[in-house]
């Protein structure tokens, strides 16, 4: 397998905002094809009756992994990315996970429970993603590719402790913490984030 990605797949969080990663992506000088995902039924992406759970989102991502690829994921997208990487570790060259649970139990880290407020703010969103609680901690050691973890120290939804736990579980992880960074740091700190991603993609 090529050690460098030929595709960069940008995965949004629960907002489904297909433009979330654009400010960073536009600053990444890499020849790989960039693809920005939207989640059916989230944001501006039309619902799809075949998408009824997180497994279906994983399948959508897997359907685009036809060559060596890196996954750049925000929040809920990080769970999708981890599960996709566990399915196709042979084709995922790099992971970039920002402010996500990544599939670990967040109850021990004082994370704010955002689900009720989010559901009230976006009543049209699918409800199934709010109930996703699967703990993938025991499988993290399977992910041998380089992993970049990006966290903010002012994020109540995914506290730094979550990133630190992932850094312990993942064999080849680098955690970078942004002072004052919140849950949207991938967008608000696009210049710094892009530089870190670009450097990370050169890791082998």
QUIKADA-V444104 format. One line per field, one symbol per residue. ss: DSSP state (@ for helix, = for strand, . for the rest). phi: phi as a letter, one per 20 degrees, with the letter a starting at -180 (. if undefined). A space follows every 10 residues. Layout:
ss = ???
phi = ???
This chain:
ss = ......==== =......... .@@@@..... ..====.... .......... ...@@@@@@@ @@......== ====.@@@@@ @@@@@@@... .=======.. ......@@@. ....@@@@@@ @......@@@ @.....@@@@ @@...===== ==.......@ @@@@@@@@@. ..======.. ....@@@@.@ @@@@@@@@@@ ....
phi = .fedfdcdde deeffmffdg eggfffdeeb fffecdeceg ndleegfcfe dcafgfffff fgfeedagbd ddcdlgffff fffffffcff deebccddkc fmndfefedm ffeeffffff fcfefgefff efcfddgfdf ffeeffcddd cdecdffcfg gfffffffee fcdcdddefm fdfdffefdg fffffffgff fefc
